[in-house]
């Protein structure tokens, strides 16, 4: 038996140790070759009388199926459909998609005990392999995590995960696990019944072997004729307490935008009424259909392939040596600066946190204390972690403390004069050669760099709030920014484990231009008299995680007001929509409603109780449209199209140069409907021609802002897409 991805050895007791360790990869994944080798291993274990059982050990972390392989399978389906017809292609595709299930089922029914020894990350198809074993032991390592996260890329477990999880756990818990895709710590997985034992890493293989030796007749619980489902039969009083609410929750959470989530419900609902082999066939059928969905294709491309490439430094200048970052300076200890200090210290960097006085600087450091204390309370960190993290943050009002910093991030008040003063004070200590980054929301980097000793080493590094939770960092190139500054900024972002996108300088950059268009559309709807609750719910129906009014409260309505005023000052009064200005002025200037930060914005935030939309909005607007006369599809399309049209303009203007960054940036930056794959994937997925037709309809009804750019119209006429046109340029570069 020749194996490339596994090691196979048998001990004196006849127990085979199968170690999954793919050469040349940092993580194991399931591909065609791995499936074939697992099949050979199962045949050997089942057919060799000298082998009494097996232990499957993961030599390194394991993810799910190789999504590149799945994408290739989809491309092969398209080829066969064109050559042989869709029906023949679908039969062949469905057969290929059920092979993993068949291999895992053969392992489960091989007639000999099989245990899994899990150490490190074990996700997706890797964990489905473990579920097909009769016993599972996980290490108590901090690095060990277990889960089925396929839903996050528009898929669902297709290697038996839906059926085995739903037979190990009560149905509501199983559905929650499958539909949320959480990563579980070993102790939690044990409590949920997904693993039977947790032990030190150096003991798990020995314990697994001992279990195999002690249980020669082991079999899966569902292969016992006496097996009963944890939540009873589907069609029973107990089952009917589960499934109608489950369907309602699914619709509330997804608005039917995610076919994979619906397929999970169908697969579990149908599978629990069948014996395991038929249940697995049902799962395979749904998996094949979902893999061919446009939502899965878009999400796999943006949230797995593109994001993985960007995280690995796809846009980093290859000729610049790696930056050795040990100590960084953060200027400004407000909400953003404090968050940047926290994520930097969490990544092991020494941080000097500067503010106007010691009290303000200490307050910024206290934010890190608060965040890590919350993690300790939830069991996600230890007191020692907190002590070491806080020790890495030096809070001060003295700029001289910056001496020795390798990288500086300015995160002071969004005002040119304030930023210029902070820049000069820092560079007086550090000199011109240290890379200097500005965390600004809208102010062009080129103009801010004018106060720098060396504009070539000045770059924008735009974080999103709250910094510790938001995964995107927008890196902005000024007109004079050089490759060394870009490389250093990207190295910093990689150290703090965020995803970078690189954009060229302009007002608002990329993400804020798109999110600004999204929020403007909400403000326009409010001023048109659309009921605020409808404004919010239509956005959620379109696929946004939160409504735009709630989002505006989170970022601060007072910030919106400052941006409007700065825009007027720089570009003139005509650059601001008067209805939007009237709304924001009434909220901020007249009513003092700044957003969540002061407990009142578009929403009221009572100390005790849930937030609710502020009733006073109706007085500002002065009119209300009958909701029965409003076309909900128009509201949804206005949200999706306004951001997509702005993204297209950014591409044509050269603000964004890579479709991957446009899509990933829109999803991570403000939650743009993930099922679409992002702003440009919406256009490509819909087809530029159909998109242009619909955009023109919206323009005729709601205003010229929906008019597609001339270049987009030309793309549509030529039958081009963004990924074909601009993606090819990036690959060529």
C-alpha positions, 0 to 999 in steps of 0.5 A: 500500500503506497501512501503519500499523505498518510503514515501507516504503522501497526504495533504489537497488539495489531492496532494500526496508527494512521497519521495524516500528514500531507507533505509540503502543506501547513495544514491537511486538507481533503482532496481527491488523492487523500480520499483515495488513500483513505479508501486504501487504508480502510480496505487494509484495516478491514481486510487484514486479520492481523489488524485488530483496529485503528487509531486515526491521528492528525499530524498537523491541523486539518481543515475541510475539503480543498475548496480549490478542488471543489471549484475545479469540480464545479468547472468540470460540471460546467464543461460536461453540461456543455458537452453532454447535457445538464442531466448527464453532467449532474449525474456524474457530478452527484456521483463524484460528490458522494465519494467522501461519504461512501469512504467515511461510511466504509470506515465506520462499518469496517467491522473493527474499532476505530478511534480518532486522536485530535490535536490542533485545529480539526475542521470541516471534512477533517472533523467529519472523518473523526465523526466517522470513527467510533471514539474521539479523544481531543487534546487539551491544547490551547490550539485544539479547535473543533467545528464544521464551519462550511456554512461560512463559505456558502456550503454545508458539511457534505461528508456525513456531518449533518447526519452524525451530528444530528444523531449525537446531539439534541436537534436544536443544538445540532442545527445551531452548530451546523448553521453557525459554524462555530469553532469549539474548544475541546471541553465544550465539544466534550460537553456537547457529546462530539468527543468522548474524552479530553486529555494532554496531547502526549497521551491521546494516541495511547488512550485511543489505542487503549480504547480500541484494544478494550472495545473490539466490537465497537460500532456507531450508535446509529448502527445499533437497532436499539438506537433512538434519536436524541430528540425523538422522531421528527414526526412526534410531539417532541419533533413538532416542538422543534421543526416549525420554530427552526424554520421560522428562526432560519427565515428570520436569520437568513431571509432566504439569502443562503441556500446552504442554510436551507439545505442544512434544514432539509438534509437534517429533517429528511435524514433523521427519518431514514437509516444512515446510508439513505440519510447520507445519500440525501446529504450528498444530493443537497451538497451537490446542488449547493456546490453548484449554487452561485452563492457558494461560488461567490462566497468560496471565491471571496471569503476563502480563496481571495481572503486567503491570498490577501492574508498571505500578502498577495499585494505586498511588494515582493522585492522589499525584505520583511520588516522586523517589528518589535515596538510600535507607537500609537498616537491617540488613546481614544477608542480607535487608538486604544483598540489598535494598542490592544490588538498590537499588544495581543500580537506580542508587540511592545506598544507606546500609547501616547495622548495629550496627558497621562490621564487620557493615555491611562484611560486608553490602556484601561481599554485593553484591561477591560477587553482582556478581563471580559475574555477571562470571565468567558474562559478565553484567557487567563490572568497571566495573559492579561498581566503580560499583555498590559505590561507590553503597553506603555501609556504616556503623554511624553513623545520622547517615549517613542524612541526605538519604535519601528512603526508609528500609527497616528489615531488622533482626532479627525482634524488636519491640524491635530494630525499635523501636530501629532506627526511633527511631535513624533517625527521630532523624536524618531526622525524621517525614516520610521514608517508613519501611518495615519488611521484616518476615515476620510482625509486624503493621505497625500495631503496629510503627508505634506506635514511629514518629514518624508512623504515617501514613508507616510501611509494610511492604515485605516482600521474599523471599529471596534478594532479587536473585532473587525478583521479588515485594515484598509492600507492607503497609498499616498501619491509619494508613498513608496514600496517600503512603506507599503511592505511595512504596513502590510507586515504590521497588519499580518502580525496583528492577524487582520486582512489587508486591502491596498487602495489608492488615495482619495476622499473616503478611500474605498470602504467609506465611499461604499458605506457612505453610499449605503448610509446615504441611501438609508438617510434618503429613505428616511427623508422620503418618509419610509418608516424607519423600521422598514428602512432597517428591515429592508437592509437585513432582507438584502443581506446586511448584518445590521440595519444602516441606522443602527450601523450609523449609531455604532460609528457615530452620527456626530462623525457623519456630521463632521464628515459632511462639514469637512466635505462642504469645506473642501468641495463646496456646498453642492457636494452635500445632499441638503436633505441628508444634511438637514437630517444629520444636523437635526439629530446632532446639532439640535437634538444632541443625538450622537449615536450609541456613544451617548445613548441616543441616536437613530435609536434610544439606548435605555440603561435597562432594556433593549434599544428602540427606534427614536420616535422623534424621527417622524418630527424631523421628517414631517411625513410618512409614506404608507408602507403598503405602497412601497416596493420592498424589492426596490428598497433592497436593490437600492442598498445593494446597487448603491454600494456596488455602483460606488465600488465600480466607480472606485475600480474605474478611478483606480482607487481599487485595482483588484476585484478581490480587494473590492469584494473582501473589503466590502464584506469585512468592512461593513458586512456587505451581503456576504452571499453575493461575494461582495460588491463587484461579485454582485455585478459579475454574478448578476451579469453586467448587462442585467445589472446595468438595466436594473441600475437605469430603472432605479436611476429613473425612479430614485435619482442620478446616483444610480446611473451606471458609469460609462465604463460599466455600460461599455463592459456590459455591451462587450460582455465583460466582467470585473474578474475577467478584465481586472483580475487578469490585469492583477495576475499579469502584474 
